[in-house]
Amino acid sequence: MTVETRWASLQVTDYLPHDVEQGRTDLTRVITGQAKAVVTFAPRPEFGQVQVHLEQEADGLRVYGTSDPLVLRSPGVEWEITSDGVQQSARAVVDPAQGPIVLELRCGTTELGPTSVPESERRSLAESYWSDWADSLTLPARKRGLMKRSALTLRGLVHADSGSILAAATTSLPEEIGGVRNWDYRYCWLRDASLTASALVSLGSLGEAENFLEWVHGVLETLPGPERLHPLYTIYGANLPPEAVLDSLPGYSGSRPVRVGNAANSQVQLDVFGPIVDLISHLAEAREKAGLTDVLTDADWNLVQAMVSAVERRWDEPDNGIWEIRGNPRHHVYSKVMCWVTVDRALTLAERFGRQSEPGWTSLRAEIADEVKDRGWSDRALSYTAAYDGTDLDAATLHIGLSGLIDPTDPRFIATVRATEAELRSGSTVYRYHHDDGLPGGEGGFHLCAAWLIEAYLLIGERSDAEALFAQLVDAAGPTGLLAEEYDPVAERSLGNHPQAYSHLGLLRCAHLLS
């Protein structure tokens, strides 16, 4: 991707070259224009927890004290190295009027010498890498430019070396300015990654889904059984280290704590199996549409069987749910619906592609559906609720209709849509819930929840409401076309980690449906 920032007499262009070896990442910055500029280089690895030492050479700066090699190639730039007594920084005044200033931050190498390919050619290669991929997509007719940006954002969250997919690119951007709801999303959630891969499949890009499913197979090989899948892993499929708080950092706009790691890693989230099988279903359909022969591979079918096996063993347990509530587990309706999705999609795949389903799958699907419809409904709330035997509403419960567990014409689903609209929608956004989740402070509305409500509106025949809310969701993307996790409808500002896969895949889904 290429990012440009422009002033009246200065332009900064950043891009990630693609002609580097595996395990190395370069960031190239080119400064052009007629005004002098001050450049500060202040690397702070491990969130400033380790000291760094800088040394200048003819071709740039070497950074010492990092766990991985790090250099800044900056030929012709004269640096002034200073220290605050703990950390070193470098400062330079550059004059792009004399010619472009090219800075190359190289991670994972000690090489400071020039590359064999000119900078302009490297930039062209990087741009064509993304533009060629984007041009291969089948984008929704609605807001095609914005949809391309969303697709590129999702593709940018894919870790090509491993096949994993990040939930977001950042940590600890606050869900409330000055609040404590600051989380680390730089990991691969099985749910989020499956939904992202499904969104890319819907655009005609199948490779990300195939690589992610291979990554899931690798994770399963480390477990005693599929029912022991964690909600999230590192990009290479390892368990996360314990969640830590960095007290030395002030946080974005004073929002503390800054967290590294995520304690949701140790939670029970029984919805994770459904999105994986749903992804395999979408992938098989896309392969069939593309005229491929092996549309449901043995490896994919084995994974389907493993996910159903996990549901058979654990679907009737309480869990922490999609929103990762840090309190006592409950029988969350969304989790039960996703368990039903696991079995339903497995049966559909078996019937459609000639695979052998297990004898108990049909009765299991019916058992889960019957329980959800019975225990998930509240006569008091006149809605399906967040969890059994409760009255609190949850936007995720809309999936009881979005998934097909109940017919969209069912009066109880229509009532759930209306209740969600009345209690959780606030203008251009939709909140997850309003019940006490054990954490102080508030949060914004979730773009993904707004996307769910748009889809629900369409299912119950309220297209004008869907169109109106979609227009507001588009406006929230702003001139960059990027969406954070949440939105404050009062202050009209983005909240949470950015950019967020959930938000962009939700936007793409709505554009598909409205197109």
N, C-alpha and C positions, 0 to 999 in steps of 0.2 A: 504494500500500500504506500502511496505517496501523500504526504500531508504538507500543505503549503500555508504559511502564515505571512501576511502582507501588511506593510506599513506604507506610508507615502513614498519613502525613498529607500526601502529595505525589504527584502524578501528572504524568508528562511524555508528551505525545502528539506524534509526528512523522508527517508525511505529505508527499507530493509532489503539489502541485496540478496539475491537468491543463488549466487554462484560461490557459496562458501561450503566447506565440508561439514558433514554431520557433527554435531556437538559444538559448533561455533555459531555465534550470532553477531552480525554486524549491524550497526546503525550509522548511516551516512547522513551528515547534515551539510547542506550547501548554502552559503550566505552570499547573496548578490545584492547589488544596488549601488547607490551613490553616497550613502551616509556611513560614517564610522560606527562600529558597534563594539560593545564590551562583552566578552565571552568569559563566563565563569565555569570552571570544571571542578566540581566538589563531590567526588564519588564517596558514597556512604554505604558500603556493603553491610549486610546483616543489620539493616535499619540503624546504622551508626553505632552498632555495638562493638565493632572492632576498629582499631586505629589503622589508618592508611598512611603510606609514605609515597610521595611522588618524586620521580626523577625525570629530568628533561634530557632528551637526546636530540639528535639532528632532525629526526623524522617525527618527533612527538613526545608523548609522556608515557612513562611506565608507572603502573600502580602496584605497590607492594603491600601485603597484609591481607589480601583477599584469598578465599579458598580456591577460587578459579582464576586463571590468568585474565588480566584486563589491561588493555593499552588504548591510548588515544593517538591515532595517526593524525598529525597536523603539520605537514611540511610548510616551512616558511613562517610559522607563527611563533612569536617570542613570548614566552610565558613568565609571569612573576609568581613564584611559589611562596605562599604564606602559611602560617600556622596559628591556630587559636590556643595553642598549648596542648591540645589533644589530637586534633585532626588537621591535615594539610589540605589546602585548596590551591588552585591555579587560576590566574586572571590574565587576560590578554586583551589588547585593543587591536581590532582588525579593520582594514580599509578595503571593502569589496570593490571600490571604484578602480582599484589597481588590478582587479581580476577576481573571479569567484574564490571564496574561502571554503575549502573542503575539509571537513572534520570527519574522521571515521572512528567511531567507538567500536572496538573489537573485543568481544567476550569469548573466552575459551581458547585464546591463542596468545603467544608472546610475540608474534610477527608484527613488526612495525614498518616493514618495507613496502614499496609500491606494489599494486596488483598489476597483472599483465593486461588487464582490460581497462580502457579509459573510463573515467567516471561517468561521462555522458552515456556510454554504451551500457554500463552497469545499471544506470537508472532506467534506460529504455527496456532492458531485460526484466527488471523488477516490475515496471509498469505493465509490460505485455503479459507477464505471468498472471497478474490479477485480471487484466482486461480480457485476455483470451478465455479465462475461466468464466468470467461474468457473461461474456458473449455466448457461451455454450448453454446458458440456463434458459428455462422456460419460465419467464416471470409473469406474475399476475398482471392483468391489464390495468388495474387501478394503481395510480401513483408509481409508475414503473421506475422512475429515477430513485425514489425513496426505497422501493422494494429491492433494487440493486444494492443500495447502500446497506440494507438490512442483511441481504445475502452475504455480502462481503464481510460484514461484521461477524456473522456466524462462522464463516470460513476462517476468519482471523483468529477465532477462539479455538480452532482445531490445532492440536499439537501433532504435527506431521510425523515426527520421529516415532511416536508411540501409538498414535491413533486415538488417544484420549481427547476429550473436549472440555474446556474450562467453562465454568458457570459464568464467570466474569473475569475481567483482566486486573482487578484491583482488590485491595483489602481496606476495610475500616472506613470507607466513605460513609458518613452517618445517615441513618434513616430519620434522624431528627437532629437539627443543628444544635450542638451542645449536649446531645443525648448520649446514651450508653449502648444503643443498638448498632454496634459497629462490628461487622463480621468479615472474615477472610474468605473470599470466594474464589481464590486462585487454585482450585482443585477440580477434580472430575467427579461430579455427582452422577450416579447412574441414571437418575430420572432426567435431569437437565440435559445430559449428553444424548440420551435416547431421543428426547423431544427435538433437540437441535439437529441431530442426524436425520430424523423424520422430515423436518422442515426442508433440509437440503435435498432429500430424496424427492420431495414434492416439486422441487425446481428442476429435477432431472440430473442431479449430481449424486451418484451412488457410492463413490469411492470412500467418502468420509464415513458412511454407515458401515460399509464392509470392514474398514480398518478399525472402527470402534468396536464392532462385534468381535473381531479378533482379539482386541484388547480385553474385552470382557472374558473371553475364553481363558486368556492368560491369568486373569484375576482368579477365576474359578479353580484353576489348577493349584492355587495356594491354599484352598479352603477344604475342610472336611466334608462340606456339603453346600449346595447352592442356597439353602435356607440361611446360611451364615454370612451372606453378602452384607457388607457394610453399605451405608448410604453413599459414601464418597471415599475416594482414594487420591493419592498423589498422581501426577501425570504418568508416572511409570508403574502405577498399579500397586504401590506400597501403602501400608497403613500410615496414617498421619501421626506425626509427633504430638505430644500433649499441647492443647491450646495454651498459648502464653500471652501475657500482657506486657507491652513495652512502655513502662512508666516514664521513660526518658523522652518520649515523643508527645508533643502537645495535641496531636490529632488535627483533622481537617476542621478549621474554624473553631478550634477549641473543643472538639468532640472527642472525648476520651471514654474508655480506653482504646488504644490501638492494639488490635489483636493479630497474632500470627498463629496459624493452625485453626482448627474448628472442632469444637467438642461434639458437634452433631455426628462426627465419625463413629462415636460409640453408641449412638441411639439405635433403637429399633424403628425402622420405617418400612412397613410392609407393602407400601405402594410401589416399591422400586421394580418389582418383577413385571408389572403390567406394561410400562412403557417400553421395556426391552422386547417383549413379544409383539407389541403393537408395531414397533419399528421393523421387526422381521416381516410382519405382514405387509407393511407398506413397501418394503424392499422387494419382496417376492412379486407383488403386483407390478412394481416399476420394471423389474427384470422381464416379466411376461410381456408387458406393453412394449418394451424395447426389442422384443423378439429373441431374447436369450433363451437358451435351452435349459440349463440347470437353475431354475428360478428359485427353488427352495433347496438349498444345499444340505447335505448330511450334517455339516457342522451347525448350520442354522437350526435345523430340526432338533438336533441334540440339545441345543441351547433352549429351545422352546420346551422340550420335555423337562429339562432341569428347572426351568422357572415354574412350570406347573407343579413339579414335585415339591418345590419350596412352598408354594401356596397351599398344597395339600397338608403340609406339616404345620403351617403357622398362621393361616388366614384368620383363625378365630381368637388370636391373641390381641391384646391392646398394644398400641404403639404410640410413638411421638408425633406421627403424622407428617404431612408434606411441609408444614410450617415449622417443624423441628422445635415444638414447644418444650422448654426446659423445665418441665414439671412432671407430674404423674402421668403415665401413659393412659390413653383412653381408647375406646373402640371408635376410631375416626371413620366417618362415612366414606370420605374420599379414599382412604386406604382399602376399605372393603370393596369399593367399586373397582379399584385397580386390580385387586385380587380376582374379581369377576372378569375383568378385561383379559387377564392372563389366560384364564381357562377358555373364555369365549373365543378369543383370537386363535388359540391353539386348535380348538375344534373346527373353526372355519378353515384354517390352513390345512388341516388333515383332510377335510372333505374336498377342498378345492384342488389340492395338489397330490392327492393319492397317498397320503401318509396314514399310518395306523395310529389311531388315538387309543388311549387306555380306557378300559370299560367304565371306570368310575368318574371320568371327566364330565359327562353329561349331567349326572346327578349332583356333582360338586358345583357346577355352574348354577344349577337350579337352587341348590341349598343356599349359596351365598346370596343370590338375588332375592330369594324369599326373606331371608333374615334382614337384609338391608332395607327392603321395602317396608318391613314390619317395624323394626327397631329404630330405623333412621328417621322416621316421620314423627313429628310432634304436633299433636292436636292443639296444643297451647300456642305454639309459634305459627301454626298453619304453614309449615315448611319442613323440608328435610333439613336437618341440623348438622352442626359440626361433628357431633359424636352421639352415640346411642344414649338415650334417656336424658338428653339435654335439651335446652331451648335456645342456645346460642347459635347464631348463624355463621356460615363460613362460605365464601365465594367458591371454594373448591368443590362444594357439594353440588354445584351446577353440573358436575360431570356425571351425575346419576342419569341425566338426560343426554348430555353431550356424548357419552360413551355408548349409548344405546341400551343401557340396562333397563330403562323404562322408555316408553314411547313419548316423544315430545308433545303429543296431544293429550297425554295423561293430565288430568286436572291438578294432580299433586305436583307435577313438574312445573306447570304454568304458575301455580301458587308459589313455588320455590323461587322462580325467576322474579316474580313480583315482590316477594319478601326481600330478596337480595337487593333489588333495585331500591326499595324503600329504605332499607336499613344501612346498606353498605355503599351505595353509590353517592358520590358528592360531585356533581357537575361532570367534569371531564375525567374523573377517575373513580376507581372502585377499591374499597378497602378489603383486606383479607377477612377481618373479623373485628369485633369491638369488645370481646370478652377479655377479662383479666388473664394475661398469659404469664404473670409472675415477674415481668420486667417493668422497671419504672419508665415513665415518659411515653411518648407516642411515636407515630410513624406516618409516612405518607400512604397514599393509595398506590396499589400495584398495577402497573401497565398490563401485566399478564391477566389479572382479574378483570380488567376492563375488556380485554380481548375475549375472555370467556363469556362475559355478559353480552357482548356483540354477537357471538355465535348463538347464545341462548335466545336472544331476540329474534334472530333469523329462524331458528327452529320453531318458535311459537308464532311466526308470521308477522312479527313487528319490524318490518324492514326499515321503516322511517326512523325508528329509534336506533337501529343498528347503524344506519348511515350517519346519523347525527353524532353518535358516540365515536364512530370510526374517524370522522372529521376532526374531532377533538383530540383523539389519540395521535393523529398525524401532526396536528399543530404542536403537540408536546415535543416532537422530535426536533423542532427548531431548524435553523439553517444548516447545522452539521449533519442532520439526518440520523443522529445517534440518540439512543434512549438509555437512561439509567434504569435502575430497578423500580423506583417509585417516583411519585409526583405529589407535591404539595399544592392543592388547588387554591389555597388562600394566598400563599406567597408566590405562587406560580413559578416554582423552582424545582429542579430535579433533586432527588435524594437517593442515597444508597449507591452501591457499587456500579461502575460505569466503564464500558458499555456492558449491558446485561443480556445474556442469551435469551432468557425468558421473554423479555420485552420484545425483542426483535422477532422471535419465532411466533409470538402471539400476533404481532402486526402482520407478518406474512400470511398467517392462517386466515386472518380476517379479510385481507385483500383477495386471497384466493376465493373465499366464499362469496364475497360481494361482487367479484368479477364474473 
